[in-house]
Amino acid sequence: MPDIYGPILPLQLDPRNTSALVRDTQTKIFLESDGSLNDFSPASPLSAIVEGQAYAQNELLYYLNSLPDEEGNYEKVANPAAKRTEAE
């Protein structure tokens, strides 16, 4: 069997962007409250809370998705001196 080489794609925990997170959260809130929480207009406090939560979740996912997968790569990122030592 021949060896197959190709790029290893990075692990992505959640591919959704902020607008998709807002939409999904609003749907979840509406369904879980049996329709009693249904005002998602731009001036609604509920909408502001949902958008803030989605923004924070998106920022966290961005940093979690950019973490190195291997322990050796993490050491190179966390310790720049180790990177210089290998290059010398």
C-alpha positions, 0 to 999 in steps of 0.5 A, spaced: 500 500 500 503 506 498 504 512 503 499 517 502 501 524 504 497 530 505 496 536 509 493 535 516 487 539 517 487 543 524 482 541 529 476 545 529 471 545 535 465 549 532 465 552 525 459 557 526 460 564 526 457 569 531 451 570 526 450 563 526 451 562 534 446 568 535 441 565 531 441 558 534 441 561 541 435 565 539 432 559 537 434 555 543 431 560 548 424 560 544 423 553 544 426 552 551 421 558 554 415 555 550 415 561 546 414 566 552 421 569 550 420 571 543 422 579 543 429 578 539 428 585 536 435 589 536 432 594 541 431 588 546 435 587 552 434 579 551 437 580 544 443 584 547 444 579 552 444 573 546 449 577 542 454 578 547 454 571 549 455 569 542 460 574 541 464 571 547 463 564 545 466 566 538 472 569 541 473 563 546 472 558 540 477 562 536 482 561 541 481 554 542 481 553 535 488 556 534 491 552 540 496 547 537 495 540 537 501 537 539 505 537 546 511 539 542 508 545 538 505 547 544 512 548 547 515 552 541 509 557 542 509 557 549 517 558 550 520 562 544 527 560 547 526 553 545 524 555 538 531 559 538 535 553 541 532 548 536 534 553 530 542 554 533 
